[in-house]
């Protein structure tokens, strides 16, 4: 089975983010970057499917959206986890795009690859958009199942059976291959790369494809064709400092009730 997982490099969740002076983006230089956590589930699931079937091929694909990104590092990590091949989409024309232009470039690249199942994270934790995987499936004209937390490959590898949590129940969906899924927390526990895997990953080739290699015109991708424009980013307002109440229990409760009534106005 041909399995392809798409990954994005995002700022680490403990990074201190600073908004640019013009308010349209964050300062990306110097940020600590990691593989999007939901994309790690996608890579791990592709590896597990290959292991369960005893055969198959896992390819990881990433697109450089900003000059400060280092997707090569993310792809090397995926190779160290056990992926067989890695493809980086890198071209200045890709920069500044939105989910639509990102999906357009990924779909064009995926048409060059032979695949049975595409795996994406359900969303990226930097923008929480959650649209790219579904847009890719629509552009490729293949079935898709979103927010999957359990996956089975059907008899003879002709279909998948995906489980997804919905309100008060579990929905089970069968889809013929080729298909695309987006992966949710709980699908698996991503492995850590072994030392030998890290050493082997350094020797594996990493293919780099530009815009022309996937057959796209400059004006169809990146900022030039983005359908969504960020008007302004703003930091959330600072939370007021906690107010400590001292004294014995009776006095403290009396003061707390007064504050909730007079200041917070919740009682």
RODO-2510 file (C-alpha; in nm, 4 decimals, decimal comma):
residues 267
     n   res          X          Y          Z
     1     x     0,0000     0,0000     0,0000
     2     x     0,1226     0,3487    -0,0890
     3     x     0,0799     0,5797     0,2100
     4     x     0,1500     0,9539     0,2093
     5     x     0,1487     1,1713     0,5225
     6     x     0,1593     1,5498     0,4940
     7     x     0,3272     1,7436     0,7748
     8     x     0,3662     2,1073     0,8715
     9     x     0,6295     2,2682     1,0908
    10     x     0,4795     2,4990     1,3545
    11     x     0,6088     2,7048     1,6490
    12     x     0,6477     2,5007     1,9664
    13     x     0,3527     2,5530     2,2001
    14     x     0,5799     2,6977     2,4694
    15     x     0,7265     2,9594     2,2325
    16     x     0,6819     3,3249     2,3248
    17     x     0,5079     3,4850     2,0281
    18     x     0,5632     3,8476     1,9313
    19     x     0,3328     4,0223     1,6837
    20     x     0,4968     4,2269     1,4095
    21     x     0,4585     4,6051     1,4175
    22     x     0,2153     4,5982     1,1237
    23     x     0,0019     4,3408     1,3061
    24     x    -0,0306     4,1023     1,0111
    25     x     0,1914     3,8185     1,1363
    26     x     0,4167     3,7032     1,4162
    27     x     0,7932     3,7441     1,4294
    28     x     0,9085     3,4047     1,3060
    29     x     1,2858     3,4385     1,3259
    30     x     1,4368     3,2544     1,6199
    31     x     1,1231     3,0557     1,7040
    32     x     1,1564     2,6976     1,8235
    33     x     0,9826     2,4834     1,5590
    34     x     0,8315     2,1345     1,5826
    35     x     0,6181     1,9000     1,3736
    36     x     0,2514     1,9864     1,4121
    37     x     0,1329     1,7393     1,6816
    38     x    -0,1706     1,6227     1,4827
    39     x     0,0553     1,5539     1,1843
    40     x     0,2642     1,3258     1,4056
    41     x    -0,0467     1,1087     1,4450
    42     x    -0,0708     1,0944     1,0644
    43     x     0,2905     0,9815     1,0239
    44     x     0,2618     0,7259     1,3035
    45     x    -0,0583     0,5798     1,1601
    46     x     0,1007     0,5439     0,8159
    47     x     0,3927     0,3572     0,9727
    48     x     0,1587     0,1309     1,1715
    49     x    -0,0466     0,0442     0,8639
    50     x     0,2712    -0,0547     0,6815
    51     x     0,3757    -0,2677     0,9778
    52     x     0,0353    -0,4378     1,0091
    53     x     0,0260    -0,5208     0,6397
    54     x     0,3876    -0,6335     0,6353
    55     x     0,4474    -0,4314     0,3193
    56     x     0,3994    -0,0837     0,1820
    57     x     0,5702     0,2472     0,1320
    58     x     0,5447     0,5618     0,3458
    59     x     0,6204     0,9033     0,1952
    60     x     0,6107     1,2297     0,3901
    61     x     0,5460     1,5649     0,2225
    62     x     0,5858     1,9182     0,3563
    63     x     0,5506     2,2664     0,2080
    64     x     0,7616     2,5659     0,3086
    65     x     0,5164     2,8507     0,3752
    66     x     0,7583     3,0978     0,5313
    67     x     1,1278     3,1654     0,4798
    68     x     1,1900     3,1116     0,8530
    69     x     1,0508     2,7578     0,8434
    70     x     1,2898     2,4639     0,8356
    71     x     1,0702     2,1823     0,7029
    72     x     1,3814     1,9818     0,6160
    73     x     1,4190     1,9187     0,9898
    74     x     1,0593     1,7983     1,0179
    75     x     1,1021     1,5656     0,7213
    76     x     1,4279     1,4247     0,8610
    77     x     1,2474     1,3508     1,1864
    78     x     0,9773     1,1628     0,9942
    79     x     1,2446     0,9654     0,8094
    80     x     1,4045     0,8832     1,1449
    81     x     1,0665     0,7555     1,2674
    82     x     1,0675     0,5118     0,9751
    83     x     0,9272     0,6853     0,6667
    84     x     1,0729     0,5631     0,3376
    85     x     1,0701     0,8834     0,1316
    86     x     1,0438     1,2587     0,1843
    87     x     0,9408     1,5399    -0,0501
    88     x     0,9787     1,9107     0,0263
    89     x     0,7795     2,1663    -0,1723
    90     x     0,9886     2,4817    -0,1684
    91     x     0,9513     2,7899    -0,3850
    92     x     0,9370     3,1629    -0,3012
    93     x     0,6004     3,1700    -0,4797
    94     x     0,4489     2,9449    -0,2101
    95     x     0,5122     3,1954     0,0694
    96     x     0,2329     3,3979     0,2246
    97     x    -0,0443     3,1666     0,1101
    98     x    -0,3584     3,0502     0,2869
    99     x    -0,5228     2,7095     0,3246
   100     x    -0,6527     2,7201    -0,0342
   101     x    -0,3163     2,7894    -0,1997
   102     x    -0,1433     2,5425     0,0325
   103     x    -0,3946     2,2735    -0,0624
   104     x    -0,3571     2,3612    -0,4308
   105     x     0,0208     2,3103    -0,4184
   106     x    -0,0065     1,9902    -0,2152
   107     x    -0,2712     1,8474    -0,4487
   108     x    -0,0536     1,9237    -0,7512
   109     x     0,2416     1,7489    -0,5874
   110     x     0,0347     1,4494    -0,4776
   111     x    -0,0818     1,3951    -0,8348
   112     x     0,2820     1,3176    -0,9140
   113     x     0,2927     1,0545    -0,6417
   114     x     0,1256     0,7161    -0,6466
   115     x    -0,0904     0,6792    -0,3346
   116     x    -0,3657     0,4678    -0,1840
   117     x    -0,4185     0,6623     0,1378
   118     x    -0,3377     1,0226     0,2296
   119     x    -0,3040     1,1132     0,5970
   120     x    -0,3180     1,4674     0,7391
   121     x    -0,3457     1,6056     1,0891
   122     x    -0,6951     1,7341     1,1631
   123     x    -0,5574     2,0880     1,1979
   124     x    -0,2368     2,2819     1,2554
   125     x    -0,1949     2,4192     1,6063
   126     x    -0,0594     2,7534     1,4849
   127     x    -0,3706     2,8676     1,2954
   128     x    -0,6270     2,5983     1,3919
   129     x    -0,7694     2,6253     1,0400
   130     x    -0,8402     2,2557     0,9834
   131     x    -0,9216     2,3006     0,6148
   132     x    -0,6151     2,1928     0,4157
   133     x    -0,6665     1,8159     0,4251
   134     x    -1,0315     1,8381     0,3212
   135     x    -0,9500     2,0892     0,0457
   136     x    -0,6813     1,8562    -0,0914
   137     x    -0,9288     1,5666    -0,1047
   138     x    -1,1831     1,7802    -0,2888
   139     x    -0,9207     1,8985    -0,5384
   140     x    -0,8136     1,5387    -0,6022
   141     x    -1,1722     1,4163    -0,6210
   142     x    -1,1290     1,1408    -0,3610
   143     x    -1,3335     1,0434    -0,0516
   144     x    -1,2291     1,1913     0,2812
   145     x    -1,3068     1,1243     0,6468
   146     x    -1,2221     1,3926     0,9027
   147     x    -1,1170     1,3752     1,2685
   148     x    -1,0469     1,0007     1,2760
   149     x    -0,9495     0,8385     1,6068
   150     x    -0,9497     0,4729     1,4960
   151     x    -0,8648     0,3290     1,1563
   152     x    -0,8808    -0,0155     0,9988
   153     x    -0,7803    -0,1251     0,6507
   154     x    -1,0468    -0,3381     0,4856
   155     x    -1,0059    -0,6774     0,3240
   156     x    -0,7511    -0,6887     0,0422
   157     x    -0,6624    -0,3251     0,1060
   158     x    -0,9466    -0,1908    -0,1047
   159     x    -1,1127     0,0287     0,1560
   160     x    -1,0723     0,1833     0,4997
   161     x    -1,3053     0,1749     0,7981
   162     x    -1,2695     0,4945     1,0001
   163     x    -1,4122     0,5691     1,3439
   164     x    -1,4793     0,9276     1,4485
   165     x    -1,6213     1,0668     1,7710
   166     x    -1,9419     1,2659     1,7342
   167     x    -2,1673     1,4088     2,0024
   168     x    -2,2781     1,1208     2,2206
   169     x    -2,1725     0,8468     1,9794
   170     x    -1,9073     0,7019     1,7498
   171     x    -1,9590     0,7252     1,3753
   172     x    -1,8117     0,4448     1,1621
   173     x    -1,7428     0,5299     0,7981
   174     x    -1,6257     0,2985     0,5198
   175     x    -1,4546     0,4590     0,2219
   176     x    -1,3017     0,3065    -0,0915
   177     x    -0,9374     0,3707    -0,1695
   178     x    -0,7783     0,5987    -0,2701
   179     x    -0,9010     0,8190     0,0140
   180     x    -0,7862     1,0821     0,2630
   181     x    -0,8239     1,1024     0,6400
   182     x    -0,7451     1,3713     0,8940
   183     x    -0,6101     1,2389     1,2239
   184     x    -0,7289     1,3184     1,5749
   185     x    -0,5670     1,2719     1,9144
   186     x    -0,6285     0,9182     2,0390
   187     x    -0,5635     0,7529     1,7041
   188     x    -0,2219     0,6373     1,8263
   189     x     0,0821     0,7332     2,0322
   190     x     0,3597     0,8629     1,8030
   191     x     0,6929     0,6881     1,8477
   192     x     1,0231     0,8567     1,9217
   193     x     1,2936     0,8174     1,6562
   194     x     1,5613     0,5677     1,7570
   195     x     1,9300     0,6570     1,7446
   196     x     1,9811     0,4203     1,4526
   197     x     1,6784     0,5749     1,2803
   198     x     1,8251     0,9225     1,3214
   199     x     2,1570     0,8098     1,1732
   200     x     1,9864     0,6360     0,8791
   201     x     1,7670     0,9414     0,8142
   202     x     2,0759     1,1529     0,7523
   203     x     2,1653     0,9288     0,4596
   204     x     1,8195     0,9122     0,3016
   205     x     1,7563     1,1414     0,0038
   206     x     1,5191     1,4338     0,0413
   207     x     1,3542     1,5419    -0,2818
   208     x     1,2891     1,9136    -0,3330
   209     x     1,0193     2,0187    -0,5783
   210     x     0,9574     2,3768    -0,6859
   211     x     0,6480     2,5342    -0,8378
   212     x     0,7398     2,4523    -1,1965
   213     x     0,8040     2,0865    -1,1160
   214     x     0,4434     2,0416    -1,0035
   215     x     0,3025     2,2368    -1,2970
   216     x     0,1747     2,5527    -1,1261
   217     x     0,1902     2,9124    -1,2464
   218     x     0,3384     3,1734    -1,0123
   219     x     0,0122     3,3663    -0,9823
   220     x    -0,1871     3,0631    -0,8675
   221     x    -0,0108     3,0007    -0,5356
   222     x     0,1128     3,1867    -0,2294
   223     x     0,0136     3,5414    -0,1402
   224     x    -0,0738     3,6198    -0,5030
   225     x    -0,3693     3,3802    -0,5016
   226     x    -0,4654     3,3656    -0,1331
   227     x    -0,8405     3,3804    -0,0718
   228     x    -0,8034     3,4867     0,2920
   229     x    -0,6133     3,7930     0,4132
   230     x    -0,5066     3,8519     0,7724
   231     x    -0,6191     4,2026     0,8625
   232     x    -0,4631     4,2181     1,2063
   233     x    -0,3427     3,9999     1,4923
   234     x    -0,3945     4,1105     1,8509
   235     x    -0,2730     3,9616     2,1764
   236     x    -0,5477     3,8676     2,4228
   237     x    -0,5924     4,1179     2,7061
   238     x    -0,3787     4,0539     3,0111
   239     x    -0,5582     3,8694     3,2883
   240     x    -0,5881     4,0685     3,6121
   241     x    -0,3713     3,9538     3,8978
   242     x    -0,5289     3,7121     4,1442
   243     x    -0,6594     3,8670     4,4641
   244     x    -0,5685     3,6770     4,7800
   245     x    -0,8125     3,6711     5,0716
   246     x    -0,6620     3,6326     5,4174
   247     x    -0,8118     3,5796     5,7600
   248     x    -1,0011     3,2946     5,9220
   249     x    -1,2489     3,0835     5,7261
   250     x    -1,5592     3,2787     5,8309
   251     x    -1,4096     3,6175     5,7472
   252     x    -1,2619     3,4874     5,4212
   253     x    -1,5975     3,3478     5,3050
   254     x    -1,7727     3,6743     5,3930
   255     x    -1,5157     3,8750     5,1970
   256     x    -1,5341     3,6354     4,9009
   257     x    -1,9130     3,6697     4,8832
   258     x    -1,8816     4,0483     4,8976
   259     x    -1,6265     4,0541     4,6142
   260     x    -1,8347     3,8223     4,3967
   261     x    -2,1387     4,0439     4,4527
   262     x    -1,9873     4,3937     4,4351
   263     x    -1,6842     4,3545     4,2067
   264     x    -1,7432     4,0499     3,9879
   265     x    -2,1232     4,0964     3,9954
   266     x    -2,1848     3,7250     3,9483
   267     x    -2,4114     3,6822     4,2508
***
